[in-house]
Amino acid sequence: MIQQTYEMKASIEDVWEALIDPSIIQKWSGDIAMMSDLVGAKFDL
């Protein structure tokens, strides 16, 4: 098992947005993303 921990100087809300907002994901991942904040929703990253 691999486990990683990250500490970020950001609010919980900002981190959550960075994980679900496709335009923000594209900035940090360098590729297009299709995400949703709904439980069980399909995503493409």
MINUGU-566498 format. One line per field, with one value per atom (N, C-alpha, C): residue in three letters; chain; x negated, y, z negated. Coordinates in pm, 1 decimal. Atoms other than C-alpha are relative to their C-alpha. Layout:
// MINUGU-566498
type: ala; ...
mol: A; ...
X: X; ...
Y: Y; ...
Z: Z; ...
//
This chain:
// MINUGU-566498
type: met; met; met; ile; ile; ile; gln; gln; gln; gln; gln; gln; thr; thr; thr; tyr; tyr; tyr; glu; glu; glu; met; met; met; lys; lys; lys; ala; ala; ala; ser; ser; ser; ile; ile; ile; glu; glu; glu; asp; asp; asp; val; val; val; trp; trp; trp; glu; glu; glu; ala; ala; ala; leu; leu; leu; ile; ile; ile; asp; asp; asp; pro; pro; pro; ser; ser; ser; ile; ile; ile; ile; ile; ile; gln; gln; gln; lys; lys; lys; trp; trp; trp; ser; ser; ser; gly; gly; gly; asp; asp; asp; ile; ile; ile; ala; ala; ala; met; met; met; met; met; met; ser; ser; ser; asp; asp; asp; leu; leu; leu; val; val; val; gly; gly; gly; ala; ala; ala; lys; lys; lys; phe; phe; phe; asp; asp; asp; leu; leu; leu
mol: A; A; A; A; A; A; A; A; A; A; A; A; A; A; A; A; A; A; A; A; A; A; A; A; A; A; A; A; A; A; A; A; A; A; A; A; A; A; A; A; A; A; A; A; A; A; A; A; A; A; A; A; A; A; A; A; A; A; A; A; A; A; A; A; A; A; A; A; A; A; A; A; A; A; A; A; A; A; A; A; A; A; A; A; A; A; A; A; A; A; A; A; A; A; A; A; A; A; A; A; A; A; A; A; A; A; A; A; A; A; A; A; A; A; A; A; A; A; A; A; A; A; A; A; A; A; A; A; A; A; A; A; A; A; A
X: -84.1; 0.0; -88.9; 68.5; -116.3; 91.5; -77.1; -2.9; -78.7; 64.6; -79.8; 79.6; -62.1; -7.2; -52.0; 37.1; -5.9; 50.7; -42.7; 6.5; 8.1; -20.8; 149.9; 41.0; -38.0; 177.1; 123.4; -126.2; 538.9; 113.9; -117.2; 883.6; 53.8; -63.6; 1078.8; 86.7; -86.7; 1321.5; -80.0; 83.8; 1041.6; -54.8; 50.6; 896.3; 112.0; -113.8; 1242.3; 29.0; -23.0; 1295.0; -106.1; 108.5; 955.8; 16.4; -21.6; 1070.9; 124.9; -124.9; 1414.9; 27.5; -25.1; 1398.9; -86.8; 78.4; 1296.2; -100.1; 94.0; 1135.8; -122.8; 114.3; 916.7; -81.2; 69.7; 833.8; -89.4; 79.9; 715.4; -127.8; 119.2; 474.5; -106.2; 102.6; 305.8; -34.8; 29.3; 331.5; -54.9; 46.4; 260.3; 86.9; -87.4; 553.1; 145.1; -142.7; 929.7; 57.3; -64.1; 1144.9; 151.0; -145.0; 1513.3; 29.1; -20.4; 1605.0; 134.7; -123.5; 1906.2; -20.5; 8.4; 1951.7; 107.0; -102.8; 2231.8; -61.9; 49.2; 2165.9; 34.7; -21.2; 2124.4; -0.2; -0.5; 2101.9; -122.1; 112.6; 1883.5; -88.0; 93.0; 1574.1; -101.5; 104.4; 1304.6; -115.1; 116.7; 956.2; -121.0
Y: -117.3; 0.0; 124.0; -128.4; 350.6; 103.7; -106.4; 638.1; 128.7; -129.4; 1003.4; 101.0; -107.4; 1304.3; 132.6; -132.4; 1665.2; 104.5; -114.4; 1983.4; 118.9; -111.7; 2282.4; 123.4; -127.0; 2645.7; 50.7; -34.8; 2666.3; -43.6; 39.2; 2647.2; -133.4; 125.2; 2322.2; 24.4; -33.6; 2493.3; 16.5; -18.6; 2593.2; -132.3; 132.6; 2241.3; -79.1; 72.2; 2092.1; 51.1; -57.1; 2331.7; -47.2; 44.8; 2231.4; -145.7; 141.5; 1867.9; -25.0; 24.7; 1914.3; 97.1; -100.1; 2224.3; -32.2; 40.7; 2111.6; 104.9; -101.8; 2447.7; 8.5; -0.1; 2434.7; -128.5; 128.0; 2065.5; 9.0; -12.8; 2150.1; 78.3; -79.0; 2407.5; -82.8; 74.1; 2164.0; -134.2; 130.3; 1845.3; 11.4; -18.0; 1988.0; -68.4; 67.2; 1802.4; 30.1; -23.7; 1823.4; -99.7; 86.3; 1684.1; 19.8; -6.4; 1603.9; -53.6; 38.1; 1600.5; 48.7; -40.5; 1633.6; -14.8; 14.1; 1682.9; -94.5; 93.7; 1424.1; -135.0; 131.5; 1099.0; -103.6; 106.0; 810.3; 45.3; -50.7; 1035.0; -52.0; 41.1; 922.0; 121.8; -107.6; 1127.5; -45.7; 27.5; 1150.0; 94.5; -80.7; 1268.2; -55.7
Z: 0.0; 0.0; 0.0; -3.9; 81.2; -63.0; 64.4; -137.0; 8.8; -9.9; -76.7; -80.0; 75.5; -292.4; 52.5; -47.2; -177.2; -97.9; 78.9; -379.7; 95.3; -91.5; -194.5; -77.7; 60.6; -291.7; 72.7; -65.1; -179.0; -90.5; 77.8; -328.6; 51.6; -41.5; -316.5; 123.3; -113.2; -78.5; 129.5; -118.8; 161.0; 51.5; -40.2; 162.0; 66.4; -57.9; 227.3; 141.5; -132.9; 520.5; 98.7; -87.6; 662.2; 40.9; -31.4; 657.1; 83.1; -72.8; 816.6; 114.0; -104.2; 1040.5; 122.5; -118.1; 1393.1; 46.9; -46.7; 1477.8; -90.3; 92.0; 1166.1; 16.5; -20.0; 1219.4; 122.8; -122.9; 1571.1; -26.1; 31.3; 1426.1; -70.2; 73.1; 1184.3; 63.4; -60.0; 1391.4; 141.9; -136.5; 1735.3; 103.5; -94.9; 1893.1; -34.6; 18.1; 1930.3; -99.7; 98.4; 1649.4; 3.9; 16.1; 1607.8; -140.4; 139.3; 1237.1; -49.1; 66.3; 1009.6; -149.7; 145.4; 636.8; -54.2; 43.4; 627.5; -35.3; 41.9; 441.5; 107.0; -97.8; 685.7; 144.9; -137.7; 992.8; 76.2; -84.5; 1282.3; 25.0; -28.8; 1358.6; 102.3; -97.3; 1622.0; -26.5; 32.4; 1539.9; 70.9
//
